[in-house]
């Protein structure tokens, strides 16, 4: 059992489970806001690449993985940014799922 689980169980044991839940919910919301800001920032950075290559970043990513875009510095920067988008989206989905549990 992790120390976090032990702490939550201790809070529940002393009757402060609701307080612990509220604190965790607030922390989750703060992290979601952080990832939403990061996501918006990176999506703005993707626009010039999407315009330059005439395709969405998702399509560019698919074509990159298929070996159709090469490995120029521009393409590598674009795909690196898109990897950040995928990471932030995954983290947001994980946190959203936790708030629905």
Order of alpha helices (4+ residues) and beta strands (2+ residues): alpha-alpha-alpha-alpha
